[in-house]
Structure formats: C-alpha cells, structure tokens
C-alpha cells in the first residue's frame, strides 16, 4: 500500500524557518522524481521544488529560489524541504508528490503558517 506522509509544518514568525519531511512507503522511492507543491486558500496549486531520483538536479519556483532547499535521502525513503527566510506569502498547505511516467502519488499535506 502506497503511503506518503508529510510532517514538520507549523507556525513560524516572518524570517523564520521550517523543515518539512515527506516519508514514503509502498513503492520504490529511489526511482521516483519527487516534488513539493503548495496551495493557499483560493489560489491555484504551485510547484515549489523538484528533485531527481539521485538528487543531483533540483529546480525551484522563482518565488522560493535562494530561500528553499529540496533534498532527499533514498535510504530513508524521505524527501525534505528546508524553508528559510519565510514570508507571510509562504503560508500554504504543502504536499509532496512522487512521479514516474504515468504514476503519481500524493501526500495529504502539511500546513505552514507564517505570522507574527
């Protein structure tokens, strides 16, 4: 059974940091492209960051470049999103996605709120 579980969200002040984790099971994690998405109420879902199977290539949305870092540990079947210098506009539900060809698995998401 495929499971993807995000954790690490919470409330943080502007300028602070959060580290999200996404733990996967039930499929061969190391051969899947992993991505983080986010969505704010009333807005479309946004692709935040992507990391290739081996972790050698990462891509980021312009809105988070230089502040967010995606990484993965294939031995732990986990992908991470380190979020620094957070702004109020980063307040969103964050979820991760595993993709390989036509196969896509999504987690339920973790809320990150940036407020003073």
C-alpha positions as a printed NumPy array, in Angstrom:
array([[  0.   ,   0.   ,   0.   ],
       [  1.408,   3.353,  -1.05 ],
       [  1.747,   5.926,   1.702],
       [  3.147,   9.432,   1.59 ],
       [  3.115,  11.353,   4.852],
       [  4.25 ,  14.931,   5.27 ],
       [  5.314,  16.4  ,   8.591],
       [  7.124,  19.385,  10.024],
       [  4.636,  22.138,   9.347],
       [  3.604,  24.668,  11.943],
       [  3.529,  28.327,  12.878],
       [  6.644,  30.448,  12.46 ],
       [  7.385,  34.157,  12.527],
       [  8.43 ,  36.037,   9.391],
       [ 12.091,  35.461,   8.74 ],
       [ 11.99 ,  32.103,  10.45 ],
       [ 12.497,  28.586,   9.135],
       [ 10.626,  25.347,   8.809],
       [ 11.772,  21.949,   7.625],
       [  9.192,  19.724,   6.024],
       [  9.627,  15.988,   5.653],
       [  7.831,  13.607,   3.346],
       [  8.123,   9.929,   4.217],
       [  7.157,   7.419,   1.541],
       [  6.448,   3.712,   1.559],
       [  4.857,   1.075,  -0.616],
       [  6.809,   1.852,  -3.775],
       [ 10.429,   2.055,  -4.932],
       [ 11.144,   5.567,  -3.737],
       [ 14.606,   5.842,  -5.287],
       [ 13.345,   5.675,  -8.879],
       [ 10.721,   8.377,  -8.493],
       [ 11.011,  12.077,  -9.163],
       [  9.936,  13.914,  -6.024],
       [  8.326,  17.322,  -5.866],
       [  6.899,  19.723,  -3.317],
       [  3.768,  21.705,  -4.123],
       [  1.894,  24.313,  -2.161],
       [ -1.538,  25.852,  -2.248],
       [ -3.007,  28.819,  -0.445],
       [ -6.766,  29.21 ,   0.091],
       [ -8.407,  30.491,  -3.06 ],
       [ -5.273,  30.094,  -5.154],
       [ -4.024,  27.513,  -7.61 ],
       [ -1.578,  24.854,  -6.584],
       [  2.019,  25.877,  -7.223],
       [  5.023,  23.678,  -7.932],
       [  7.654,  24.716,  -5.407],
       [ 10.615,  22.402,  -5.987],
       [ 11.62 ,  19.179,  -7.715],
       [ 14.47 ,  16.756,  -7.188],
       [ 15.589,  13.978,  -9.483],
       [ 15.956,  10.324,  -8.499],
       [ 19.561,  10.568,  -7.402],
       [ 19.248,  14.091,  -6.067],
       [ 21.777,  15.533,  -8.492],
       [ 19.355,  18.003, -10.064],
       [ 16.935,  20.327,  -8.309],
       [ 14.637,  23.01 ,  -9.642],
       [ 12.726,  25.751,  -7.843],
       [  9.931,  28.198,  -8.411],
       [ 11.223,  31.738,  -8.783],
       [  9.276,  32.734,  -5.69 ],
       [ 11.37 ,  30.476,  -3.445],
       [ 14.8  ,  30.412,  -5.126],
       [ 17.576,  31.132,  -2.686],
       [ 15.305,  30.518,   0.316],
       [ 14.094,  26.926,  -0.031],
       [ 16.16 ,  23.777,  -0.473],
       [ 14.841,  20.383,  -1.522],
       [ 16.811,  17.251,  -0.675],
       [ 16.223,  13.531,  -0.399],
       [ 17.554,  10.523,   1.448],
       [ 16.838,   7.405,  -0.583],
       [ 17.997,   5.171,   2.252],
       [ 15.202,   6.626,   4.403],
       [ 12.625,   6.997,   1.598],
       [ 12.254,  10.618,   2.574],
       [ 12.337,  13.971,   0.819],
       [ 12.801,  17.242,   2.666],
       [ 12.034,  20.897,   2.082],
       [ 14.099,  23.337,   4.101],
       [ 12.367,  26.704,   4.092],
       [ 14.303,  29.76 ,   5.278],
       [ 13.589,  33.476,   5.363],
       [  9.887,  32.74 ,   5.4  ],
       [  7.379,  35.382,   4.445],
       [  3.673,  35.729,   5.054],
       [  3.103,  34.792,   1.427],
       [  4.633,  31.384,   2.083],
       [  1.654,  30.465,   4.242],
       [  0.233,  27.449,   2.435],
       [ -0.6  ,  23.813,   2.617],
       [  2.483,  21.961,   1.416],
       [  2.333,  18.482,  -0.072],
       [  4.722,  16.208,  -1.86 ],
       [  4.302,  14.16 ,  -4.982],
       [  6.098,  11.12 ,  -6.295],
       [  6.021,  10.745, -10.059],
       [  7.327,   8.28 , -12.585],
       [  5.788,   8.187, -16.027],
       [  2.028,   7.983, -15.625],
       [  2.259,   7.043, -11.956],
       [  1.686,   9.787,  -9.432],
       [  1.339,   9.514,  -5.674],
       [  0.362,  12.423,  -3.449],
       [  0.528,  13.032,   0.261],
       [ -2.175,  14.691,   2.336],
       [ -0.152,  17.767,   3.065],
       [  1.231,  19.77 ,   5.959],
       [  0.288,  23.345,   6.792],
       [  2.931,  26.011,   7.139],
       [  1.806,  29.352,   8.579],
       [  3.993,  32.446,   8.697],
       [  2.672,  35.108,  11.041],
       [  3.97 ,  37.423,  13.745]])
